[in-house]
Amino acid sequence: MKRNSAKQEQAARVRSASTFVPRRTEAKSTAPVPEILTLENLQRASKTCKACDLWKLGTQTVFGEGPSKARVMFVGEQPGDYEDRAGHPFIGPAGRLLDEVLVEVGIDRSEVYVTNVVKHFKWEAAQRGKRRIHKKPRHSEIEACRPWLDAELQVVKPEVLVCLGASAAQALLGKDFRVTRDRGTLIRSDLAPHVMATTHPASILRAPDSSEREKARAEFARDLKKVADLLPKSRFLKAS
């Protein structure tokens, strides 16, 4: 009886999640996306982007990185302090956590494409010291940057698209999407053959204590294992 109930609950979640359709931006943006779409062209052109005011805050544009035909694309919110200084996505504490979990579930980081919905670091100064504190981007800033993400999706054409955190999920799937409710569920979408949302690894690091961090990490790994199970094993690492 319990087994049947669990199957019914899972089916209900899939039906609910499948109602989320990919969200296409309708706002006009001045992002200088080139006519010839290659990752090299996009990365070069993005360095001159002033479609919103975040270029005044960020040290530099932090564009996505990975193979042009990666099977998996991870999309986060925005680069952080480490990424802003170095010019590469997902290299700070959250990126290292992502790397660790990818190895655990059997996915090679070099075989995936990582990017963010916003390409500049939005921050505010800490009240004390010289730290730069992450600040959530506004809807208008996400919209201004959206053409870059659309172009990345068009070039890479991933088999699996994974939204990391609420900002990425709502930017791509609409404001009614809730990661806490629909995380780990495969969603029908024309963005990619398989679309999923899960928490951002940075949120795991912000957990209040080690017990909560361990629990959040395990749930994150469980979601990414579903991604690994969708991929040809020959192209990816064996899970340890």
Helices and strands as residue ranges (DSSP letters): H 2-17, H 39-46, G 53-56, E 72-76, H 81-86, H 93-105, G 109-111, E 112-116, E 123-125, E 132-134, H 139-156, E 160-164, H 166-173, H 179-182, E 194-198, H 201-205, H 210-228, G 233-235
